[in-house]
Amino acid sequence: MPIPPFVAELRRLVGTTELWLPAVTAVVLREGPAGPEVLLTRRADNDEWAPVTGILDPGEEPAIGAAREALEETGVVVSVDRLASVGASPQVVHGNGDLGVYLDLTFACTWVSGEARVADDENTDVRWWPVPGLPPMSDWLRERIDDVLAGETAARFRR
């Protein structure tokens, strides 16, 4: 679902005004034939590769939201292993002109089951990428993957 109902309701009230919204990034890893792989989605709105991302529902626990987004977008079940980083996105201008900035909680996740596939209308492609061969993507999204790959047990905070 591209726009959660509660955001659609907010947009009816405030138009395209910048919203500050809680969001999650699920960096999903598995061991591939040549080493670690990261699950990425090719977004329908901008045709760019990204880890699984999404807006939290009101009152939703962030780790549960990360697992939900992974299943909704890619059809895979994941374990949410740890909080890797906390930060804010740059301002995002969506295709319809809506403005948003997202408080992001990035989680390190491990693939449990399911064949990765496009499972919603937010993405046009889903695939596993070997860590050394990740496709080009926004620096702020790549940074989230790097936070997970660092393997630290404490969450990183942007300064």
FIKOLZA-1660 file (N, C-alpha, C; in steps of 0.1 Angstrom, whole numbers, plus 5000, padded with zeros to 4 digits):
% residues 159
   i   px   py   pz ch aa at
   1 5009 4988 5000  A  M  N
   1 5000 5000 5000  A  M CA
   1 5009 5012 5000  A  M  C
   2 5009 5021 4990  A  P  N
   2 5018 5032 4989  A  P CA
   2 5016 5042 4999  A  P  C
   3 5004 5046 5002  A  I  N
   3 5002 5057 5012  A  I CA
   3 4993 5051 5023  A  I  C
   4 4998 5050 5035  A  P  N
   4 4990 5044 5046  A  P CA
   4 4977 5053 5048  A  P  C
   5 4966 5047 5052  A  P  N
   5 4954 5055 5054  A  P CA
   5 4955 5067 5063  A  P  C
   6 4963 5066 5074  A  F  N
   6 4964 5077 5083  A  F CA
   6 4972 5088 5077  A  F  C
   7 4982 5085 5068  A  V  N
   7 4989 5096 5061  A  V CA
   7 4980 5102 5051  A  V  C
   8 4972 5094 5044  A  A  N
   8 4962 5100 5034  A  A CA
   8 4953 5110 5041  A  A  C
   9 4948 5106 5053  A  E  N
   9 4940 5115 5061  A  E CA
   9 4947 5128 5065  A  E  C
  10 4959 5127 5069  A  L  N
  10 4968 5139 5072  A  L CA
  10 4969 5147 5060  A  L  C
  11 4972 5141 5048  A  R  N
  11 4974 5149 5036  A  R CA
  11 4961 5156 5032  A  R  C
  12 4949 5151 5035  A  R  N
  12 4937 5158 5032  A  R CA
  12 4936 5171 5040  A  R  C
  13 4942 5171 5052  A  L  N
  13 4942 5183 5061  A  L CA
  13 4953 5193 5058  A  L  C
  14 4965 5188 5054  A  V  N
  14 4977 5196 5053  A  V CA
  14 4982 5198 5039  A  V  C
  15 4977 5190 5030  A  G  N
  15 4982 5191 5016  A  G CA
  15 4995 5185 5015  A  G  C
  16 5004 5192 5007  A  T  N
  16 5018 5186 5004  A  T CA
  16 5028 5191 5015  A  T  C
  17 5023 5198 5025  A  T  N
  17 5032 5203 5035  A  T CA
  17 5041 5192 5041  A  T  C
  18 5054 5196 5044  A  E  N
  18 5063 5186 5049  A  E CA
  18 5058 5179 5062  A  E  C
  19 5058 5166 5062  A  L  N
  19 5054 5158 5074  A  L CA
  19 5067 5152 5079  A  L  C
  20 5067 5150 5092  A  W  N
  20 5077 5143 5100  A  W CA
  20 5071 5130 5104  A  W  C
  21 5076 5119 5099  A  L  N
  21 5069 5106 5101  A  L CA
  21 5079 5096 5106  A  L  C
  22 5075 5087 5115  A  P  N
  22 5084 5076 5119  A  P CA
  22 5084 5065 5108  A  P  C
  23 5096 5060 5106  A  A  N
  23 5098 5050 5095  A  A CA
  23 5109 5040 5099  A  A  C
  24 5109 5029 5092  A  V  N
  24 5118 5018 5094  A  V CA
  24 5125 5014 5081  A  V  C
  25 5138 5009 5083  A  T  N
  25 5145 5003 5072  A  T CA
  25 5149 4989 5076  A  T  C
  26 5145 4979 5068  A  A  N
  26 5149 4965 5071  A  A CA
  26 5160 4962 5062  A  A  C
  27 5172 4961 5067  A  V  N
  27 5183 4956 5058  A  V CA
  27 5184 4941 5060  A  V  C
  28 5179 4934 5050  A  V  N
  28 5178 4919 5051  A  V CA
  28 5190 4912 5045  A  V  C
  29 5196 4904 5053  A  L  N
  29 5208 4897 5048  A  L CA
  29 5206 4882 5048  A  L  C
  30 5213 4875 5039  A  R  N
  30 5213 4860 5039  A  R CA
  30 5227 4856 5034  A  R  C
  31 5231 4844 5036  A  E  N
  31 5243 4839 5031  A  E CA
  31 5241 4833 5017  A  E  C
  32 5247 4839 5007  A  G  N
  32 5246 4834 4993  A  G CA
  32 5257 4825 4990  A  G  C
  33 5257 4820 4977  A  P  N
  33 5268 4811 4973  A  P CA
  33 5282 4817 4973  A  P  C
  34 5283 4831 4971  A  A  N
  34 5296 4837 4971  A  A CA
  34 5298 4846 4983  A  A  C
  35 5290 4845 4994  A  G  N
  35 5291 4853 5006  A  G CA
  35 5278 4860 5009  A  G  C
  36 5278 4870 5018  A  P  N
  36 5266 4877 5022  A  P CA
  36 5259 4884 5011  A  P  C
  37 5246 4884 5011  A  E  N
  37 5238 4891 5001  A  E CA
  37 5228 4900 5009  A  E  C
  38 5224 4911 5002  A  V  N
  38 5214 4920 5007  A  V CA
  38 5202 4921 4998  A  V  C
  39 5191 4920 5004  A  L  N
  39 5178 4921 4997  A  L CA
  39 5175 4935 4994  A  L  C
  40 5173 4939 4981  A  L  N
  40 5170 4952 4977  A  L CA
  40 5157 4953 4968  A  L  C
  41 5150 4964 4969  A  T  N
  41 5138 4966 4961  A  T CA
  41 5141 4977 4951  A  T  C
  42 5136 4976 4939  A  R  N
  42 5136 4987 4929  A  R CA
  42 5123 4995 4930  A  R  C
  43 5124 5007 4935  A  R  N
  43 5112 5014 4939  A  R CA
  43 5104 5019 4926  A  R  C
  44 5091 5018 4926  A  A  N
  44 5083 5022 4915  A  A CA
  44 5082 5037 4914  A  A  C
  45 5084 5044 4925  A  D  N
  45 5082 5059 4924  A  D CA
  45 5094 5066 4918  A  D  C
  46 5106 5061 4920  A  N  N
  46 5118 5068 4914  A  N CA
  46 5128 5058 4907  A  N  C
  47 5124 5046 4905  A  D  N
  47 5132 5036 4898  A  D CA
  47 5146 5034 4904  A  D  C
  48 5148 5036 4917  A  E  N
  48 5161 5034 4923  A  E CA
  48 5160 5022 4932  A  E  C
  49 5172 5016 4934  A  W  N
  49 5174 5005 4943  A  W CA
  49 5174 5010 4958  A  W  C
  50 5169 5002 4967  A  A  N
  50 5169 5006 4981  A  A CA
  50 5166 4994 4989  A  A  C
  51 5171 4994 5002  A  P  N
  51 5166 4984 5011  A  P CA
  51 5151 4985 5014  A  P  C
  52 5146 4976 5021  A  V  N
  52 5131 4977 5024  A  V CA
  52 5129 4988 5034  A  V  C
  53 5120 4997 5030  A  T  N
  53 5117 5008 5039  A  T CA
  53 5101 5010 5040  A  T  C
  54 5097 5017 5050  A  G  N
  54 5083 5019 5052  A  G CA
  54 5079 5028 5064  A  G  C
  55 5067 5033 5063  A  I  N
  55 5062 5041 5074  A  I CA
  55 5056 5032 5085  A  I  C
  56 5058 5035 5097  A  L  N
  56 5052 5028 5108  A  L CA
  56 5037 5032 5109  A  L  C
  57 5029 5022 5113  A  D  N
  57 5015 5025 5115  A  D CA
  57 5014 5031 5129  A  D  C
  58 5004 5039 5132  A  P  N
  58 5002 5045 5146  A  P CA
  58 5003 5034 5157  A  P  C
  59 5012 5036 5166  A  G  N
  59 5013 5027 5177  A  G CA
  59 5020 5014 5174  A  G  C
  60 5025 5012 5162  A  E  N
  60 5032 4999 5158  A  E CA
  60 5046 4999 5164  A  E  C
  61 5049 4987 5170  A  E  N
  61 5063 4985 5175  A  E CA
  61 5072 4985 5163  A  E  C
  62 5083 4993 5163  A  P  N
  62 5092 4994 5152  A  P CA
  62 5098 4981 5146  A  P  C
  63 5102 4972 5154  A  A  N
  63 5107 4959 5149  A  A CA
  63 5096 4951 5142  A  A  C
  64 5084 4951 5148  A  I  N
  64 5073 4945 5141  A  I CA
  64 5070 4951 5128  A  I  C
  65 5071 4964 5127  A  G  N
  65 5069 4972 5114  A  G CA
  65 5080 4968 5104  A  G  C
  66 5092 4966 5108  A  A  N
  66 5103 4962 5099  A  A CA
  66 5100 4948 5093  A  A  C
  67 5096 4939 5101  A  A  N
  67 5092 4926 5096  A  A CA
  67 5080 4926 5087  A  A  C
  68 5070 4934 5091  A  R  N
  68 5058 4936 5082  A  R CA
  68 5062 4941 5069  A  R  C
  69 5070 4952 5068  A  E  N
  69 5074 4958 5056  A  E CA
  69 5081 4948 5047  A  E  C
  70 5090 4940 5053  A  A  N
  70 5098 4930 5045  A  A CA
  70 5088 4920 5038  A  A  C
  71 5078 4916 5046  A  L  N
  71 5069 4906 5041  A  L CA
  71 5060 4912 5030  A  L  C
  72 5055 4924 5033  A  E  N
  72 5046 4931 5024  A  E CA
  72 5053 4935 5010  A  E  C
  73 5065 4939 5011  A  E  N
  73 5072 4944 4999  A  E CA
  73 5079 4933 4991  A  E  C
  74 5084 4922 4998  A  T  N
  74 5093 4912 4992  A  T CA
  74 5088 4898 4993  A  T  C
  75 5078 4896 5001  A  G  N
  75 5073 4882 5003  A  G CA
  75 5082 4873 5012  A  G  C
  76 5092 4879 5018  A  V  N
  76 5100 4871 5027  A  V CA
  76 5097 4873 5042  A  V  C
  77 5099 4863 5049  A  V  N
  77 5098 4863 5064  A  V CA
  77 5112 4866 5069  A  V  C
  78 5114 4875 5078  A  V  N
  78 5127 4878 5084  A  V CA
  78 5126 4877 5099  A  V  C
  79 5138 4876 5105  A  S  N
  79 5140 4878 5119  A  S CA
  79 5146 4892 5120  A  S  C
  80 5141 4900 5130  A  V  N
  80 5146 4913 5132  A  V CA
  80 5156 4911 5143  A  V  C
  81 5169 4913 5140  A  D  N
  81 5180 4909 5150  A  D CA
  81 5184 4920 5159  A  D  C
  82 5185 4932 5154  A  R  N
  82 5190 4943 5162  A  R CA
  82 5187 4957 5156  A  R  C
  83 5187 4967 5164  A  L  N
  83 5186 4981 5159  A  L CA
  83 5201 4985 5155  A  L  C
  84 5203 4989 5143  A  A  N
  84 5216 4992 5138  A  A CA
  84 5219 5007 5138  A  A  C
  85 5209 5015 5135  A  S  N
  85 5211 5030 5135  A  S CA
  85 5198 5037 5136  A  S  C
  86 5199 5050 5140  A  V  N
  86 5188 5059 5141  A  V CA
  86 5192 5072 5134  A  V  C
  87 5184 5077 5126  A  G  N
  87 5187 5089 5119  A  G CA
  87 5175 5095 5112  A  G  C
  88 5177 5107 5106  A  A  N
  88 5167 5113 5098  A  A CA
  88 5170 5114 5084  A  A  C
  89 5160 5112 5075  A  S  N
  89 5163 5112 5061  A  S CA
  89 5164 5127 5057  A  S  C
  90 5170 5129 5045  A  P  N
  90 5169 5142 5039  A  P CA
  90 5154 5145 5035  A  P  C
  91 5150 5157 5032  A  Q  N
  91 5137 5159 5027  A  Q CA
  91 5134 5151 5015  A  Q  C
  92 5123 5144 5014  A  V  N
  92 5119 5136 5003  A  V CA
  92 5107 5143 4996  A  V  C
  93 5109 5145 4983  A  V  N
  93 5098 5150 4975  A  V CA
  93 5092 5138 4967  A  V  C
  94 5080 5134 4971  A  H  N
  94 5073 5123 4964  A  H CA
  94 5068 5127 4951  A  H  C
  95 5065 5117 4942  A  G  N
  95 5061 5120 4929  A  G CA
  95 5049 5128 4928  A  G  C
  96 5040 5128 4938  A  N  N
  96 5028 5136 4938  A  N CA
  96 5030 5150 4944  A  N  C
  97 5042 5153 4948  A  G  N
  97 5045 5166 4954  A  G CA
  97 5045 5166 4969  A  G  C
  98 5041 5156 4975  A  D  N
  98 5041 5155 4990  A  D CA
  98 5055 5156 4995  A  D  C
  99 5057 5163 5006  A  L  N
  99 5071 5165 5012  A  L CA
  99 5071 5157 5025  A  L  C
 100 5082 5150 5028  A  G  N
 100 5083 5143 5040  A  G CA
 100 5098 5142 5045  A  G  C
 101 5099 5141 5058  A  V  N
 101 5112 5138 5064  A  V CA
 101 5109 5127 5074  A  V  C
 102 5118 5117 5074  A  Y  N
 102 5115 5104 5081  A  Y CA
 102 5125 5102 5092  A  Y  C
 103 5120 5100 5104  A  L  N
 103 5128 5095 5115  A  L CA
 103 5129 5080 5113  A  L  C
 104 5142 5076 5109  A  D  N
 104 5144 5062 5105  A  D CA
 104 5150 5054 5116  A  D  C
 105 5145 5042 5118  A  L  N
 105 5151 5032 5126  A  L CA
 105 5155 5021 5117  A  L  C
 106 5168 5019 5116  A  T  N
 106 5173 5008 5107  A  T CA
 106 5176 4996 5115  A  T  C
 107 5170 4985 5110  A  F  N
 107 5172 4972 5117  A  F CA
 107 5180 4962 5108  A  F  C
 108 5189 4955 5115  A  A  N
 108 5196 4944 5108  A  A CA
 108 5186 4932 5109  A  A  C
 109 5183 4926 5098  A  C  N
 109 5174 4915 5097  A  C CA
 109 5180 4903 5089  A  C  C
 110 5176 4891 5093  A  T  N
 110 5180 4879 5086  A  T CA
 110 5169 4872 5079  A  T  C
 111 5171 4868 5067  A  W  N
 111 5161 4861 5059  A  W CA
 111 5158 4848 5066  A  W  C
 112 5146 4844 5068  A  V  N
 112 5141 4832 5074  A  V CA
 112 5135 4822 5063  A  V  C
 113 5126 4828 5055  A  S  N
 113 5119 4819 5045  A  S CA
 113 5112 4828 5035  A  S  C
 114 5108 4821 5024  A  G  N
 114 5101 4828 5014  A  G CA
 114 5110 4832 5002  A  G  C
 115 5104 4831 4990  A  E  N
 115 5112 4834 4978  A  E CA
 115 5110 4849 4975  A  E  C
 116 5121 4857 4974  A  A  N
 116 5120 4871 4972  A  A CA
 116 5113 4874 4959  A  A  C
 117 5103 4883 4960  A  R  N
 117 5096 4887 4948  A  R CA
 117 5089 4900 4950  A  R  C
 118 5085 4907 4939  A  V  N
 118 5077 4919 4941  A  V CA
 118 5063 4915 4947  A  V  C
 119 5060 4920 4958  A  A  N
 119 5048 4916 4965  A  A CA
 119 5038 4927 4967  A  A  C
 120 5041 4939 4962  A  D  N
 120 5032 4950 4963  A  D CA
 120 5034 4959 4951  A  D  C
 121 5027 4970 4951  A  D  N
 121 5028 4980 4939  A  D CA
 121 5038 4991 4942  A  D  C
 122 5045 4990 4953  A  E  N
 122 5056 5000 4956  A  E CA
 122 5069 4997 4949  A  E  C
 123 5070 4985 4944  A  N  N
 123 5083 4981 4938  A  N CA
 123 5081 4974 4924  A  N  C
 124 5091 4976 4916  A  T  N
 124 5091 4969 4903  A  T CA
 124 5100 4957 4902  A  T  C
 125 5109 4956 4911  A  D  N
 125 5119 4945 4911  A  D CA
 125 5123 4942 4925  A  D  C
 126 5127 4930 4929  A  V  N
 126 5132 4926 4941  A  V CA
 126 5143 4916 4939  A  V  C
 127 5155 4918 4944  A  R  N
 127 5165 4907 4942  A  R CA
 127 5176 4908 4953  A  R  C
 128 5183 4897 4954  A  W  N
 128 5194 4896 4963  A  W CA
 128 5207 4901 4956  A  W  C
 129 5215 4909 4963  A  W  N
 129 5227 4915 4957  A  W CA
 129 5239 4910 4966  A  W  C
 130 5250 4906 4960  A  P  N
 130 5262 4903 4968  A  P CA
 130 5267 4916 4974  A  P  C
 131 5271 4916 4986  A  V  N
 131 5276 4928 4993  A  V CA
 131 5286 4936 4985  A  V  C
 132 5296 4929 4979  A  P  N
 132 5306 4937 4971  A  P CA
 132 5300 4943 4958  A  P  C
 133 5289 4939 4954  A  G  N
 133 5283 4943 4941  A  G CA
 133 5270 4950 4942  A  G  C
 134 5268 4958 4952  A  L  N
 134 5255 4965 4954  A  L CA
 134 5254 4976 4942  A  L  C
 135 5242 4978 4938  A  P  N
 135 5239 4987 4927  A  P CA
 135 5240 5002 4933  A  P  C
 136 5241 5012 4924  A  P  N
 136 5241 5025 4929  A  P CA
 136 5228 5028 4936  A  P  C
 137 5229 5037 4946  A  M  N
 137 5217 5041 4954  A  M CA
 137 5221 5054 4961  A  M  C
 138 5211 5060 4966  A  S  N
 138 5213 5073 4974  A  S CA
 138 5223 5070 4985  A  S  C
 139 5232 5080 4988  A  D  N
 139 5242 5078 4999  A  D CA
 139 5235 5075 5012  A  D  C
 140 5224 5082 5015  A  W  N
 140 5217 5080 5028  A  W CA
 140 5211 5067 5029  A  W  C
 141 5208 5060 5018  A  L  N
 141 5203 5046 5019  A  L CA
 141 5215 5037 5020  A  L  C
 142 5225 5039 5013  A  R  N
 142 5237 5031 5014  A  R CA
 142 5243 5031 5028  A  R  C
 143 5242 5043 5034  A  E  N
 143 5247 5044 5048  A  E CA
 143 5240 5035 5057  A  E  C
 144 5227 5033 5055  A  R  N
 144 5219 5024 5064  A  R CA
 144 5224 5009 5062  A  R  C
 145 5227 5005 5050  A  I  N
 145 5232 4992 5048  A  I CA
 145 5246 4991 5054  A  I  C
 146 5255 5001 5053  A  D  N
 146 5268 5000 5059  A  D CA
 146 5267 4999 5074  A  D  C
 147 5257 5006 5080  A  D  N
 147 5255 5005 5095  A  D CA
 147 5252 4991 5099  A  D  C
 148 5244 4984 5091  A  V  N
 148 5241 4970 5094  A  V CA
 148 5254 4961 5092  A  V  C
 149 5260 4963 5081  A  L  N
 149 5272 4955 5078  A  L CA
 149 5284 4957 5087  A  L  C
 150 5284 4968 5095  A  A  N
 150 5294 4971 5104  A  A CA
 150 5294 4960 5116  A  A  C
 151 5282 4955 5118  A  G  N
 151 5281 4944 5128  A  G CA
 151 5282 4948 5142  A  G  C
 152 5282 4961 5145  A  E  N
 152 5283 4966 5158  A  E CA
 152 5270 4962 5166  A  E  C
 153 5272 4961 5179  A  T  N
 153 5261 4957 5188  A  T CA
 153 5253 4969 5193  A  T  C
 154 5259 4981 5193  A  A  N
 154 5253 4993 5197  A  A CA
 154 5248 5000 5185  A  A  C
 155 5236 5007 5186  A  A  N
 155 5231 5014 5175  A  A CA
 155 5239 5027 5172  A  A  C
 156 5240 5030 5159  A  R  N
 156 5247 5042 5155  A  R CA
 156 5237 5054 5155  A  R  C
 157 5242 5065 5158  A  F  N
 157 5234 5077 5158  A  F CA
 157 5240 5088 5150  A  F  C
 158 5233 5094 5141  A  R  N
 158 5239 5104 5132  A  R CA
 158 5242 5117 5140  A  R  C
 159 5253 5123 5137  A  R  N
 159 5256 5136 5143  A  R CA
 159 5255 5147 5134  A  R  C
% end
